[in-house]
Amino acid sequence: MGRRKVSSVRGIEAPEVARKRKGTNPGGRRAIGRGAPREWYIPDCKRGQALLDGAQVGQAMEVFQAILARLDQASQFERAVILGRLSRCLYLSARADAAVERLREAIAIAEVLAPTDGVESLRGTLQSGLGDALRATGRHGEARKAYTAALAVAERLGNLRSQGIDLGHLGALFLAEGKLEEARKHYLAALPLFERVQERGMEAVVRYQLGRLLQEQRQLAEADLHYREAARLSEATGNPAKAGLIWSELATLHQEAGHPGTVELCRRKAIELARTSGDSLQLLRDLVKLAEFHNAPQSRPVEARRLAEEALAVAQTLDPAIADVWHAYGVLGDIAATEAAISADSQRKAILLAQANDFQELRRRAPGIFTTLARLDAAPSWGRAVILGRLGRCFLIAGRPDLAVAHFLEAIDITEMLPASEVLRSLRGTFRSELGEVRRAIGQSDASREASDRTATLHRDSLPTANAGGCSSALSADFLVTLDEELLIDFAFDTDLLVDGPRERSLQRWAAEPKPLARNVRPMMMPCTRNWTDEDGAVHFALSLQEPTFERHPGCTVIRRTRRDVVLAGSPSILFRLIREMDGTATVEELISRIQPAERGIALHMLAVLAATGAVDVSGRPIGRLLHKTTKKGVLPGGGLEGDDILRLTTDGNYREFPDSPRIAIGQSIPEPLRAFHTLTRARRSHRDYRGLPLTRSAFDAILDTACGVTGSLAWAGRDSKLRAYPSSGGLYAVEIYPIALRVEGLDQAVYHFLATENALEKVKPIDREQVVDTMLPVEREMTAGAAAMICMTGFFPRHERKYGEGGHRMLVAEVGHIAQNLVLAATALGLSARPCGGVFDDLMNHALGLDIAQEQFMLSVLIGHAGGKG
C-alpha cells in the first residue's frame, strides 16, 4: 500500500511516496562520496527519478545503473540509495525476486553506516521496499518482518506519515492473507496518523481499504461510510479517477445488499467521474456493469442495450488487446439473448440469437487469442499466421473491418514466406476466403472477387486427380465401397488455446485388394460405430474419430484428425446378415457357414473390405483398446470449462452428501506407527513451478526402488514370483516403467526402462529435454521443462488381456494409480515435489519412448523435481 505509484489493490491510485522518509542525508556527513561529485550525481539522480515517476521504468533503470557504475567504494550511502531505486525499477518491471536481491544488498550496506537520522531513514525506506518485493513473491512471513522493521524505524524517528504507510502495508498484507481483524486493527491505527499530518490522499486509500474489508465482513453500512468518505477525499484532492473507482465499488456493494435504486445512482456517479477524468477504460467498465444491471429480469433491456452500445463505442477507442473490450461485446450478446427470449418475431429472434452467439464467443475467445499473440515471437511462423487470421475473424464479427483486413493480409503474407505444405496452402485459402468476406461487407467487390478467384485456384490445385492411387475403379461387381473422409486440422498453442483450422472433405472409391481374413478370427462391429441406410439403399458405417497425429511447428502444434464414413452399396441382404451375426464371439468360419453357399465368396470379400477400412474389428479385444484410444487427448472433446468456471467447480464444495443421515465424527488421534505416514500425506502437494534444479542420483534411485522395486517373492508351483512395492491384479505387473532422466546427476538425458526384477535401468534411447517438452500439451510444457525426471508408465496390453480379456484395461488403470501414488509419496519424503501428469500428445510420447503401439502405449507419468513452493 502506498509504495507503488499505482496500487495493486483493485487499481486504486496511491499518492507518490518517494518523499516518504524525511532527511535522507546523514547528519554530520558529506552528502556524497569522493566518487560522486555533486555536479553529476544530484542531476542524474533527479533525472532517473523523473523517468521513474513518469512510468519510463526501463530508461530510469539505465540511468540508475550508470550512476551505480560511477560510484566508488567511499560512496556507500549513495550506493545504498541507488540500489534502492534500482530495486523499485525491478519491482515495477515484475522482477520482484531481483528486487529482493538488490534491496538486501542495499540494507547490508546501510547496516554498517554510522547510525544518523538520515541513515536510519534510509534503512526504513529500504525495509519497506523489501516488504513490497517479498509480498509480490508470495513470501508473506518475510514481508511482515520487513514492514515491522520499517515501522520500528519510523516510530524511532517520530515520522507519523511513514508510520501510517507501514501500518497500511501491514494491513494490506493481513487482508491478502484473509486475517481480516488484524488488517482492520492496522488500518484503524494508520487512519488518525494520516489525519494528524493532513495526508488526505493516503487517508482516502486507507478508508477505501477499510471499506473493502468491511464489505467482505458483510458490515455493509459501515463499509458504505468509509467508501463515501474516501470518494469525497479523493475528489477534494483532485483525483476524480480514484473517486470514480470508489463510487464503482459502492455500486457493487449496494447491488450485493439488494438496493437497486442506490446501485443506479452510484454507477451513474462513477460514469460521470470517469468521463471527467478521461479514464476511458473505467468508463467502459462502469457502462458495461450498468448495462448488465439493467439486463437482469424485470429490468430495462432497452436501456441495457443503449448502455452496452455506448460501451462498445468507448471500447473501439481502446487497445483491442484489453480483455474488457471483449467483455463489452459479451454483455451485448447477453442482452441480445434476453431480447430474443421475449421477441415474438421469429426472424428477429433468429438475428438476435446469432448476434448473441457471436458476441458471447468473442468474450470467451478473443482475450486468450491476444495473450497468445503477445507470447509469440515476432518472426514469421505458423503460430503467428494462425493467430493473426483468428484475430481477423474476431474483428470481422466485432464490426471492425479495417482491423480485420489488416490482420488477414498480414496472416496471408506470413503463409507466403513459410516453406510450402498442403496444410499451409489450405490455411492461406481460408484466410483469402475470409478476407473476401470482409471486403464484400465493406463494398470492395473487385478486391473481394479477386480474393475469391485466388481461393478457388488454391482449392483446385489441392484437389486429388480423378485416378489418384487407382481409386476410381470398382472393387467388385457385387458391391462398391466408398470412403467419405473429413480431415479436421486444429492448432494448439502454449497458452492452452486450441484454434480450429481448415476442414477438408474427400470422397473416393476403395479399390485396394484386402488381405483375406483368417477363418479363426472373431469379427465384430467397431464399438461406437453407427450405421444407417441412405435413400439410395447404400449402408453407411460412421466410425469414431480417429486418433490424432501431431506436427510441431514454430509457435504451435498442428493436430490432424480424420472422421471417416465407410459406404457400402450393393448386396444389402448379405451385408445385413453379416451385421446381425457379428457379435465378437463367432469366427469367420462360423459366420460364413450361415450364408448361402453361392454368396459365401462375396461375404468373405465383404468382411475383408470392412476390416481393412476400419468398420469391423478382428483383433478379438476391441473394447479395452477402444477405451484407451478414445480417452486420449484430442480424440473426444473436453468438458469445455475454462478460467473462472474451472475455479468455481474446484471450490464449489458440491460433494456427495446424505443430509438426512446421522453424522459420526472421525477421531483425529494418530497412533504412533502411523504418524510418519500421516505427516507424509499432509506434506504432499502438487506443484507446477519446477525450478530446473538437478536431482541427485541417490534420490532418483531411492524413489524408484522404494516405489516400484521388488519387496519379496512368492513360491508357486515350484517357481518364485517376485513381488513389488505396489499391488497388481493377478500379480501380472503389466505396467512398464520408463524413467526419463532430464536433470539427474550421473545419468545421460535418455529414456530408460526400469527392470524391477533385476533392480536395474536399461538405456532405451537418448532424448533431449526439448523433445520431451514437445510431447506435452502446450499448457504443461513450462512445468515439464523445469522438472528433473519424468517417470512414464505404459500399459502392456497383451499381458493383461490374456488373463482378463476386455476387463484388463480397467485393472491396468488401477495399477498405474498405485504406482503413481507410491512415486509421489517417496519423492515427498525426500523433500522433493512430484505430481502425476497425463497431459501429453499420446502418439508423440509413444514415439519418444520407442513403443510398439500395437502392444504397448503411454498411460500416465509422474514429474519429479525441486519446486519453488507455490501450489
N, C-alpha and C positions, 0 to 999 in steps of 0.2 A: 504494500500500500504506500503510495506517495513517493516511492523511489523512482519509478519509471515515469516518463513523460506522459505515457498513456497507460493507465492501469490495466492489468489483465482481467479484472473483475467486470464482466459484462460491458466492457468498452467504456466505462466511465473515465473521463479525462481528469487526471490529477494535476495540481499545480506543479510547476518546475521546482525541484527541491535541491538543485545544485548548491543553493546557498543555505542548506540546512544547518551545517555546523558553522559557528562563528569563529573568526580568528584562526585561520589555518596556518599562519606563520608563527613558529615557536618564538616566544618572548626571549630576548637576550641572545638571539642567534641570527646570523645574517639570513635573509630570505632565500638566498640562492647560493649554491656552492661555486667553487672556483671554475668548474667545467660548465657552468650555466650562467653566462653573463646576462645581466638584465636586458641588454639591448636586443637579444633574440629570444630569451626564454619566455618572458611575460607575453610579448606579442604572439608568439607561436602557441602558447597555452590558450590565449583568448581566441585565436583563430580556430584551433581544434575544438574548443568548447562551443563556439558559434556553429560550427558544422554539425556537432553532435546535437545541439538544441534544434537545429533545422532538419533533423532526421537524416542527414547525409552521413550515415554511420561509417560506411567504407572509407570515405575521404577523411573523416575525423580520425579513424584508426591509423591511417597512413601518417597523419601529422603527429600523433602521439608516439608512434613507433620511431619516427625520425627524431623527435625530442629525446626519447629514451636512449637512442644510439649516441647522441652527442653528450649526454651527461657523464661526468667522470665519477670515480668512486667517492669523492668528497661530497657529492651532492645526493646523499642518501634520503633526505627528507623529500626533495624534489622527485627522486626516483619512485618513492612510495606513492606520491601524489599521481604521477603519470601512470604508474601501474594500475592504480585505482580507476583512472579514466579509461585506460585500455580495457580493463575488465568490464566497464559499463558498455563499451562498444561491442565486446564479445557477447555480453548478455543480451543486448538488443538484437544481435545477429543470430540468436537462438543457439549460441555455443556456450551454454551455461557451464559445462564441465571445464572448458578452457578458462572461463571467467573465474571459476573457483581457484584454479592453479595460480593465476595472476594475483588474486586477492590474498591468498595465503603467503605468496612471496612478499607482497607489499606489507602485510601485517608483521611478518618476521622482521622486516627492516624497521618498521615503526616501533617494535618492542624494544629495540636496543638503542633508540634515540633518547636523548635527555628528556625527562618527563615534564615538559612545559604544557601550558594550556593548549597551545597550537598542536603539539604532538598528540595530546590526549584527544583533541577534537578530530584529528585525522584518524586516530585509531577507531573512534566511534563511527566515523563515516565508512571506513573500510569494513568493520564488523557488520554494519547494517547492509552494505552491499553484498557481503559474503552470505548473509541470511537470504537475500533475494536470490542469489545464484544457487545456493543449496536447495532452497524451496523449489526452484524450477527443475532441479534434477530429481525431485521426489524424496530428498533426504531431510525429512521434516525434523527429526530429532536434532541433527546438527544445526539446522537453520534456527531452531528455537534457542540453542546455546549462543549462536552468533547474535541474534536480536537481543537476547538478555544482556550480553556483554555490551552491546551498543547502548542499551537503555541505562546500564550502570554508569557508563561514561557521561551520558547526558545528565544524569542526576548529580554526579560529582561536580560537573561544570555549571549546574543550575540552568541548563538550557531547556526551557519549557517546550519550545517548539519541537526540538529534537526528541524530547521525552514523548510528546504526543505522537510523533511519527513512528517511533519504535513501539509504543503501545499499540498503535494501529496495525503495524506489521504483525505483531504477536496475535492480535485479534483476528486478522485475516488468516493466519496460519491455523489457529484453532478452528475457525469457521470451515476451512478446507478439510480439516480432519473430522468434522462433524461434532466437535466439542463445543456445543452452542453456548452453554453457560460460561465457560472460560472465555470464549470470544466476546460475549456480551460484557463481562466484567472488564476486559481490557479496553473495549470501545468506550464504555462509560467513564473509565479513568482518563482516556485521551480527550474526551469532549470538553471538560472545563479548562484543560490546558490550552486548547486552541481558542476558546472563548477569551481567556485572560490575555493572550498575545494578539487577539483580534485577527486571527488567521482564518478568515471566513471561508476561503476556498477549501482548506483542509477540514474545517468543521462540516462543510457540506458533504465531503467524502465520507467522513465518519458517520454522519447521520444517515446517509444513503446505505452504508453497510449495516447499520443498526436496523434500518427498515427491512433489508433483505433477511437478516437474522430473525427478526420478529415475525416476518411473514412466514418463514419456514416453521417457526414455533406456533403458527396459527393465532398469534396475538395481533389480529389484523387492524384493530382500531389504533393501537399504539404504533404499529408499523406505518399506518397512514399518516400519523402526525410527524414522524421523523422524515418520511418521504417528502411531505409538503414543505417542511422547513428546509430540507436540503435543496429542493427546487427553488424556493424563494431566495436562498443564499446564492445559488448558482446564477440566477438572473441578476441579482444585485451586484455580483462581482463581474458581470459582463460575460457570462458563459452560457448563452442560450442553448447551445448544443447539449451541454450536460443537463441543463434543466429539462430539455425535451426528452432525454433518455429517462429521467426520473419520472416525468409525467407518464411516459410509456409503461414504466414499471407499476405506477399507481393504477393505470387502466387494467393491467393484468391482475393486480391484487383485487380490485373490485369485481372483476369477472369471476375470480375464484370465490369471492364472497357472495356472488349472486345478486349484484346491484347493477342491472343493465343500464339504467339511466346515467349513473355515475361513470360507467365504462365509456359511454359515448362522449361525455364531457371531457374526461381525462385524455382520451385518444385524440379528440379534436385539438386540445391544447398542445399535445405533443406534436401534432402535424403542423400547427401554427409556428411553434418554436423551431421545428426542423426547417421550415421554409425561411424563417428569419435568419437562421444561422447558415443557410445554404448547404446543409448536410443532406445531400440527395439520397444517400444510402439509407439514412434513418427515416427520411420522408417516405421512401419506398416501403420500408418495414412497417411503419405505422399505417400507411394506406392499406397495405395488404391485411394487417391484423384487423382493421376496422371492416374491411370487406368480408373477411372470414366471420367476423361477429355478426354481420347482417345476413350472412348466408345460412345462419342457424335456423332451425324450424321455427315457424310463426314469427319470422323476422321480415326483412325488407330486401328481397332478392334484386329488385330493380336498383336500389341504392347500392347493393353489393356489387352489381355489375359495373355501375358508374365508377365506383371507387377502384375496382380492380382494373378497369381500363385506364383510369388516371395513373394508377401504379405502373402499368405497363409502359405508359408514355414516359414516366420517370426512368423506368428500367432501361429503356432504349438509349438513355444518355450515359449509362454507366458501363463499366468494363464487363463484357458478357461472361468473363471467367468467374464473376461473383455469383455464388450459389443463390443468393436472394433474388437475383434477376429471374432465375428459372423457377423459383418457388412462386413468384408472382404469376407466371403462366399456369402453374399447377392450381393455384387458387381460382383463376378464371375458369379452368377446366372443371373444378368442383362446382362452381356457380352454374356453368353450362349443364352439368349433370342434374343439378337441382331444378333448373328451368325445364329440362327435358322431362323430368318426372311429373311436372304439373301441366305440361303442354298437351292440348287436345289435338293439335295439328300434327299428323303423322310425318309429313315432310319436314316440318320444323324440328320435330323431335329427333329425326334421324341426323339432321345437320348439327344439332346441339350435342348429340351423343358422340358424333365423330370429332367435334371440337374438344369435347371433354376427354376423350381417349387420347387425342394427340397432345394436348397440353399437359395432362397428367403424366404421360410418358416422358415429356420434356423435363418435368420436375424430377422424375426418378433418374433419368439417364444423363442429362447434359452436364451436371456438376462433375460426375465421375469421368466423363469424357475430357473435360478441361483439365482435371487433375492429371489424367494420363498424358495429355499433350505436354503439360509442364514438366513431366518427368522424362520425356523422350529427348534424345539427342537431336540437335538442330539439323544434323546431316540428313540427306535423303535416305529413307528407309521404308520398308514395307509398313512398319508400325505407324510411321508418321503419315504416310499416304492414307491408310485406313482411317485414322483418327480425323484427319482433315476432311475426308469425304463424309464421315459421320457428322462432323460439325456442320458441314454444308447442308446436310439433311435437316439438322436441328434448326438452322437459321431459315430454311425454306418453310418448315412448319410454323416457325415463330413469326413469319411475315417480314423477314429481313432479307429480301432477295439480293441486295447489294453485298452483304456479307456472305450469303450462300454462294454467289457466283465466284467471289474471290477464293473461297475455300475449295470449291470444286476445281477451279483452274489450277491452284497450287497442287492439289492432290494428283491431277492428271499429269502435270509437269513432272512430279516425282516418279510416277509409274513409268514415264518415258526415259528416265535416267537410269533405272534399275535393269539388271540383266533380264532378258525376256523369259517368260514362262506362261503356261496356259492359264494358271490362276491369276497372274498379274494382268494378262490380256483381258480376261473376263472382268476383273475388278475395274480396269480402265473403261471398259464398255459400260459398266454400271454407272461410273461417275459421269460419263458423257451423256448417258440417258437422263440422269437426274439434272445435269446442267441444262439439257434441253427443256426439261420440265420447268425449271426456274425461268428460263428465258421466255418460254411461252407465257408464263404467268405475268411477266412484265412487258409483254408485247414485242419482244425481239424475235419475230417469226423467222427471219432469214437465218440468224445465228442458231435458232432452235432447229431449223431444218438441216443445217449443216452438221450439227451435233448428232441428230438422228441418223443421217446418212452414214456418218463415220461409225456410229454404233452398229448399224446394220452390216457394214462391211466387216467389222471386227467379228460379228456373230457368224457371218458366212464363212469367214476364214477359219473359225474354230470348229465348225461342224465336221463330223467324220464323213468320208466319202461313202458313196452308196454301197460299195462292195468291200469296205474295210474289214479285214480279217475274215473274209468269206462269209459274212453274217447274213447275206441276202438269200441264201438257198434254204429250202425246206429241209427239215431233219428227217421227216418220214412222210410217206404218202398217207398214213393213217392219222397223224396228228401233227400240230405245228406248235412250237414253243417260242414265245416272245418274252424278252426281258425288258421291263419298264423300270428304269433306274433313275433316281433323283440324287444328284450329288449335292450335298449340303456343305458349304465352306464357311467356317467361322474363324474369328481371330481372337486369341486370348492375350491379355496384357498383364503386366506385373502388378497393376493396381486391382487385380481380380475383376477386371472388366472383360466381358465377352461381347464382341460385336459380330452381328450376323453379316455374312458376306454373300457372294453370288450364289444363286441356286441354278443348277443346270440339269435338264432332263434329257435322257436319251432313250430311244426305243429301237431295239434291234432283235432280229431273229437269232435264236440259238441254233448254231449249225455244227457245233463240235460233236464228235462221236464220243459218247460217255463210256467210261470203263464199266464192263458188266459187273453186277453185284454178286458177291459170293452167296451161295444158296443158304448158308447158315446164319447170316446177319439178320437182325430183327428191326426192320424199318418202322418208323412212326413219324407222324406229322411233327414238325418242329414246334415245341411249346410256344405259345403266344402267337402262332400263325393264324391269321384269319383267312377264310376262303369264301368266295361267293361267285355266282354266275351272272355274267353281264347279259345285255339284251340280245347279243348275238350267240349266246349259248357257250361262250368261252369261260373257262373256270380260272379265277384269279386266286393266287396264293400271296397274300400281303405279309411279307416277312418282317420280323422285328428289326429295328435299326441296327446296322452292322457296327462292329467295334470300330472306333475312330482311329485314324492314323494322324501323326503329328509331324510337322516340319518346323524347326526353329529358325526364325529369320530375325534380323536386327529389329528390335522394338516389339516383336510379337511372336506368338506361336500360331501357325496355321493348322486348323483342325479340319480334317476331311471325314465326312460320314456319308454312308450310302444307304438309301432306303430303296428296297427292291420289291417289285411285284413280278412274280412268275405267272405268265398267262399261257394256258394250255387249251388249244382249240382242236376239236376232233376226238372221236371215240369216247364220248362222255360216259357211256354205260360202263366201260372198263374202268375209267378213272374213278367214278363214284363207288364202284365195287371195291377198288383198292383203298379209297379213303375210309370206307366203312370198316374194312377188315384190318387196317394197320393200327395196332394198339401197343406196339413195342414189345410184345411177347411172341407173336407169330413170326417164324422165319420166312425168308423169301420163298423157300421151298413149299412151306405150308400155304402161303398166300397164293402162289401160282397154281397150286393143286385145286384151289377153289374156283379157278377161272376156266371157262370153256377151252378145250384143247386148241381150237382154231385161233383163239385170242391170246394164248399164253406168250407168244413171241412179242406181241405188241405190249402186253402187260409188263414183261421183263424190261423191254426197252423204255417204257414209260417210267418205271421205278428208277432205272439208272439215270434218266434225264432229271427227274425230280430230286434225286440225291445229289447229282452234280451241280444243280442250280441252287441248292440250299433249301429247297422246300421240304425235303424229307431228311430225317436224321437216321444214320445207320451205325452210330458209334455204340449204341447199346446203353449209354449213360448220358442222355441229353439234359436231364433236369438240373443236376448239380453243376454241370458246366455252364448251362444257361444262366443259372443264378449268379455265378461268378462273373460271367461276361456282361450281363445286363446291369450289374451294380457297379461297374467301372465308371470312372469319371467320363462324362461326355456321351454316354450311351443313353441313359434315361435323364429326363430333365430334373434339375434340383428342386428344392422346396420353394425357391423364389423369394425368400426373405432376405432383406438387405438392411445394413446400417442400424437405425434405431429399432426397427422391427425385431432384429435378432436380439438386441439388448433387452427389449421388453419381454420377449419369450424366455430369455435366460433368467430374468429377475421377477417373473410374474408370480412365482410361488404356487402355481396351479398344479399341484401334485395330487395323486390319488389319495382320497381320504374317505373315512366312514364316520361321518359326524354323529350318527345315532348309536354308535358302539361305544362302550366304556373304554377309557384310555388307561393303560397301565404303564407307569413310569419305568424306564430302564435305569438300572443302577450304574453309576459312573465311577465306582471304586475299581481300580485296575489291579489285579493280582500281580505280585512281584514277577512271576515268569513271563507275564505279558507286557510289562512296562516298556521294555526296549522296543518291541514291535509296535506298541501303541504310539510311542514317541515318533517312530519312523513314519507311520501312516499320517500323523499330524504334520510332519515336516514336508511331506510330498506336495509339490505344487508344479503345475505345468507352466513353464516359462517359454517365451519366444525370443528373448533378447540374448541369444548366444553371442559370446564376445570374441570368438575366433582364437581362443587360447588352446594350446595343445593338451592332450590327455596323456598321462604317464602310461607306460607300457604295463606297469604293475597294476594300475587301476583298471585298465582295459581288460587284462587277463582275469582279474578277480571278478569283474562283473560277469563275464561270460561263464566262468567256472561256477560261480555262485548261482546264477540264474538258470543256466542251461546244462551244467555239467552232470556227469554220472554220479549217482549217490549210493549205489549198491547194485546188487544183482539178485535175480530170482531164478532158481533152478526149476526147470520144467522139461520133462521127458528126456532127461539126460543132457539137456543144453542149458546154458546160462543166458538169461535175457538181462541186459544191463538197464537199470532203472535210472531215470533222470530227475532233475530238481522240479519238474512240473508234471502234472497229470496229463496222460494221453489216452484217448479211448482205445481200448484193446491192447494197450502197450505197443501201438504200431509206430509212434513217433514219425508221423507222415509230414510234419512241418520241418522244412530245411531252413537252416540259419546261415545267412550270408552277411557277415560284418563288412562294412565298407570303411576303411581307415582313411579319414580326411586329414586329421592332425593327431596322429598317435605316435609318440616318441618311439623310435626303433622300428617302425613299420613303414613300408612304402605306401604311397597313395594307391590303393588297389582294392579290388573285390576279393574277399576271402571266403572260404567255406569252413564253417566250424564242424569239425569231425568229432562229435561228442564222445563217441566210444573210444577214441584214442587221445582225447583231450588235446587236440592239435588243430592248427589252422592250415588250410590248403589254399595257396595263392591261385585264384582262378584267372584273373586278368588285371593288368594295370588300368587305372582310371584316374583322370584328374578331377579336381574339385568342380570345375566348371561343367564337366559332363554330368556330374551328379546333380548339380543345381538345375541344369536344363531339363532333367526328367521330372521336376516338381511342378505342380500347379503354380501359376505366377504368384499367388498370394503367399506361398510357402517358401519362395526362393531366398528371400533375405534371411529368414530364420535358418534355413538349411546351410547357407553359406558360412554361418558363424559356428556351426556345430563341429565337434571333434571326431565323432564317429556316428555312423548310421547303421543300425543293426536291422537288416531286412529279413523278413520271414516269408517263405513261399510255401504254397501247398503242392505237394507231390501227389496229384490226384489218383493215379492208378493204385497206390498202396492202400488208401482208404477204400476205394471203390471195390476192390477185390473182395473185401470182407463185408462192407456195409452198403454197397450199391449206391442208390441215389441219396441215401441219408448221410453218406460220408462227408459231404460238403459242410453240413451243419457242425459236425464234430471237428473238422479242420478249423473252422472259425473259432470254436471254443478253445482249441489248443493254442491257437495264435494269441488269444486273450490271456491265457495263463502265462505264456512266455513273456508277453509284453509287461504284465504286472510285475513279474519277477525282475525283469531288467530295470524297470523304473525304480523299484524299491532298493535294489542293490546299488544303483547309482546314487540314490538319495542318501543311503547310509554312508557313502564316501564323500558327502558334501557336494556332489555334482548335481546337475539338472538333467532330467530325462523326461521325454514326453512321447507318447505314441503319435505317429503321423502317417496317415494314409493318403495325403493329398498329392498323388503322383499321376502323371500320364502313364497308364499301365504299359502300353506297348514300348514306350521309351525306357521305362525301368526294366521291363523284362529283357530288352535288348542289352541294356547296360550291365545286367547281371549275367548275361550269356546263357539264358534259359532256353530250353526246348519247350515252346508254349503248348505243344500238343500234350505234354506230360506234366509240366510244372509252371506255375505262374505266381507273381508277386501278390501278397495279401495285405501286409502291414509292415511298418518299420517303427523303430524307436530311435529318436535322436538323442545323443548324449553329449554333454559338454559343460562349459562354465557359463552360467547366465549372470546377467547384471542385477538380478534381484527384483525385477518388475514382473508381476504376474500377468 
